[in-house]
Amino acid sequence: MAGSVPGRRASETSQVLGYLFITLALPRLPAAVGSVLLFVQPVATLVLAAVLLGERPSPIQLTGVALVLGGVAFAAAPFRRRPAAAEGPGRPPLRPGRRPAGDLQETVAGSRDNGPAPR
């Protein structure tokens, strides 16, 4: 059996506490923040291992870090949505009485006028 009992218990305790803290924190964070933090966790582990334990990351680990950080930067970049125009170049004109697609609020409100839902 590799490792001593106190060493094994210390590693088990750190795993349990780490996942306990993650489980407690995730419901309190917005989904976007929580998912980014979970992706950054292996990167932080690699950095801490290098700083505290003197480990040298392998080239494939450094490639993984670059991919994770690139993905996080891509996910965190502001996303510009063009406002949907009812009519415009390349779009056919609306027929009278029709609403633009995506007008969900009026669609939901209008659906209440149709009576009770069939069973």
Secondary structure, 3 states (H helix, E strand, C coil): CCCCHHHHHHHHHHHHHHHHHHHHHHHHCCHHHHHHHHHHHHHHHHHHHHHHHCCCCCHHHHHHHHHHHHHHHHHHCCCCCCCCCCCECCECCCCCCCCCCCCHHHHHHHHHHHCCCCC
